Amino acid sequence: MPQCFDCMYQQGHTGNGQIEVRSMGVPDPAVDICPGDFLTSTDPVAGVKEAALISTVAWDTDLATTQEAAKLVFEGVSAQEYDDNACIEQPDCLPYWKYRQGTGFARSYEIVDTSGVAAPTTWLEGQGFTFGKNASSNALVNNKIQKTDAAELIVFRAIASSGVTAQGRAMVEFAD
């Protein structure tokens, strides 16, 4: 099974009754996916979406350019665990929470800085967040976020202010 250790600190959605759950085909080749991972998709057969992790978005020039490209193809957040182990019976489809403002989706994510290192910080309600970077490569991380004020990069917004003490995680919802 995937090593989904970070999930133990993630809380689920707020459940305002408008959660939009969709599904897409499982990845091929298979990869481990944890609940809360950021998903994009491929389209190997016309009209059939197949799940892919946000870390598969190619690096382009710099971090901001890559984050902006990832936002354009971001489908949503995995609602289920998927294992790349061929010995385990797997579902045919992977459910996910569709990226759309106002759906009631909310989840807690670890905050990293622009180099990908954990970065406890403070913020006000409505603070923008985008996809975080891997600390050891030029790849986006599938389940970490970074603060941003650049409108073109904002994917998530903080649901509440952090308070005066720096926090390592933020509860966020989908932004516009």
C-alpha positions as CSV (number, residue, x, y, z in Angstrom):
1,M,0.0,0.0,0.0
2,P,1.2,3.6,-0.5
3,Q,3.0,5.2,2.4
4,C,0.4,7.9,3.0
5,F,1.9,9.1,6.3
6,D,1.0,12.8,5.7
7,C,-2.7,11.9,5.6
8,M,-2.8,11.5,9.3
9,Y,-2.6,15.2,9.8
10,Q,-5.0,16.2,7.0
11,Q,-8.5,16.9,7.8
12,G,-11.2,16.3,5.2
13,H,-13.7,18.5,3.5
14,T,-16.2,20.9,5.2
15,G,-19.1,19.2,3.6
16,N,-21.4,22.1,2.7
17,G,-23.4,19.7,0.6
18,Q,-22.0,20.9,-2.7
19,I,-18.8,18.7,-2.9
20,E,-18.3,17.8,-6.5
21,V,-16.9,14.3,-6.7
22,R,-15.9,13.1,-10.1
23,S,-13.8,10.2,-11.2
24,M,-11.2,9.4,-13.9
25,G,-9.3,6.4,-15.0
26,V,-6.5,5.0,-12.9
27,P,-2.9,5.9,-13.9
28,D,-1.1,3.8,-16.5
29,P,1.5,3.0,-15.7
30,A,0.3,2.6,-12.1
31,V,1.7,4.9,-9.4
32,D,0.9,5.3,-5.7
33,I,-1.7,8.0,-5.0
34,C,-2.7,9.1,-1.5
35,P,-5.9,10.9,-0.4
36,G,-5.3,14.6,-0.7
37,D,-2.8,14.4,-3.6
38,F,-3.1,17.0,-6.3
39,L,-4.2,15.5,-9.6
40,T,-4.0,16.4,-13.3
41,S,-4.9,14.1,-16.1
42,T,-3.7,12.6,-19.3
43,D,-5.9,11.8,-22.2
44,P,-4.4,8.6,-23.8
45,V,-7.8,7.8,-25.5
46,A,-9.8,10.7,-26.8
47,G,-12.4,11.7,-24.2
48,V,-11.1,9.4,-21.5
49,K,-9.3,11.1,-18.6
50,E,-6.5,9.2,-16.8
51,A,-5.2,10.3,-13.4
52,A,-1.7,11.8,-13.1
53,L,0.0,13.4,-10.2
54,I,0.8,17.2,-10.3
55,S,4.5,16.2,-9.9
56,T,4.3,15.1,-13.6
57,V,3.9,18.7,-14.8
58,A,7.2,19.5,-16.6
59,W,9.5,22.1,-15.1
60,D,9.3,25.3,-17.3
61,T,11.8,28.1,-16.9
62,D,11.2,28.8,-13.2
63,L,9.0,27.9,-10.2
64,A,6.3,30.5,-10.9
65,T,6.0,29.5,-14.6
66,T,5.7,25.8,-13.6
67,Q,3.1,26.6,-10.9
68,E,1.1,28.6,-13.4
69,A,1.2,25.8,-16.0
70,A,0.2,23.3,-13.2
71,K,-2.8,25.4,-12.2
72,L,-4.1,25.3,-15.8
73,V,-4.2,21.5,-15.9
74,F,-5.1,20.9,-12.2
75,E,-8.2,18.6,-12.1
76,G,-8.6,18.4,-8.3
77,V,-7.7,16.4,-5.2
78,S,-7.6,12.6,-4.9
79,A,-10.4,11.3,-2.7
80,Q,-9.0,7.8,-2.5
81,E,-5.8,5.9,-2.1
82,Y,-4.5,4.0,-5.1
83,D,-1.6,1.5,-5.0
84,D,0.8,0.7,-7.8
85,N,1.0,-2.9,-6.5
86,A,-0.3,-5.2,-9.3
87,C,-1.0,-8.0,-6.8
88,I,-3.8,-6.0,-5.2
89,E,-7.3,-5.7,-6.8
90,Q,-7.6,-2.1,-7.9
91,P,-10.6,0.0,-8.7
92,D,-11.2,1.0,-12.3
93,C,-11.7,4.6,-11.5
94,L,-10.2,7.1,-9.1
95,P,-12.6,9.5,-7.4
96,Y,-11.5,13.1,-6.8
97,W,-12.8,16.4,-5.6
98,K,-13.2,18.6,-8.6
99,Y,-11.3,21.9,-8.6
100,R,-14.0,24.5,-8.4
101,Q,-14.5,27.3,-6.0
102,G,-17.5,27.0,-3.6
103,T,-17.7,23.2,-3.6
104,G,-17.1,22.9,0.1
105,F,-13.7,21.2,-0.3
106,A,-11.3,22.0,2.5
107,R,-8.1,20.2,3.6
108,S,-5.0,20.8,5.7
109,Y,-1.7,20.8,4.0
110,E,2.0,21.3,5.0
111,I,3.4,24.6,4.0
112,V,6.8,24.8,2.2
113,D,8.9,27.8,1.0
114,T,10.0,28.4,-2.6
115,S,12.9,26.0,-2.2
116,G,10.6,23.3,-1.0
117,V,11.7,23.4,2.7
118,A,9.1,23.3,5.5
119,A,8.2,26.9,6.3
120,P,6.0,27.6,9.3
121,T,4.4,31.0,8.8
122,T,1.4,33.2,9.6
123,W,-1.4,34.3,7.4
124,L,-4.8,36.0,7.3
125,E,-8.0,34.4,6.2
126,G,-8.2,34.4,2.4
127,Q,-4.4,34.1,2.0
128,G,-3.5,32.6,-1.4
129,F,-1.6,29.3,-1.7
130,T,-0.2,27.4,-4.6
131,F,1.5,24.1,-5.2
132,G,4.8,23.6,-3.3
133,K,8.1,22.5,-4.8
134,N,10.1,19.4,-4.0
135,A,13.2,20.4,-1.9
136,S,15.5,18.0,-3.8
137,S,14.4,18.6,-7.4
138,N,12.6,21.0,-9.8
139,A,9.3,19.2,-9.5
140,L,6.1,20.2,-7.8
141,V,5.0,18.2,-4.7
142,N,1.8,16.2,-4.8
143,N,0.6,17.3,-1.4
144,K,2.3,20.5,-0.1
145,I,1.5,24.1,-0.5
146,Q,3.3,27.4,-0.6
147,K,2.1,30.9,0.2
148,T,1.6,33.3,-2.7
149,D,0.1,36.7,-3.4
150,A,0.4,36.3,-7.2
151,A,-3.2,36.0,-8.5
152,E,-2.2,33.9,-11.5
153,L,-0.7,31.2,-9.1
154,I,-3.4,31.0,-6.4
155,V,-5.1,27.6,-6.3
156,F,-6.2,27.5,-2.7
157,R,-7.2,30.1,0.0
158,A,-6.9,29.9,3.7
159,I,-10.2,29.3,5.5
160,A,-9.1,31.1,8.7
161,S,-6.2,33.2,9.9
162,S,-3.3,31.4,11.5
163,G,-3.2,33.6,14.6
164,V,0.0,35.1,15.9
165,T,2.1,31.9,16.1
166,A,3.7,30.5,12.9
167,Q,1.9,27.4,11.7
168,G,3.3,24.5,9.7
169,R,0.0,23.6,8.1
170,A,-2.9,25.5,6.7
171,M,-6.6,24.5,6.2
172,V,-7.4,25.7,2.7
173,E,-10.3,25.5,0.2
174,F,-10.3,25.8,-3.6
175,A,-9.8,29.4,-4.8
176,D,-11.3,30.8,-8.1
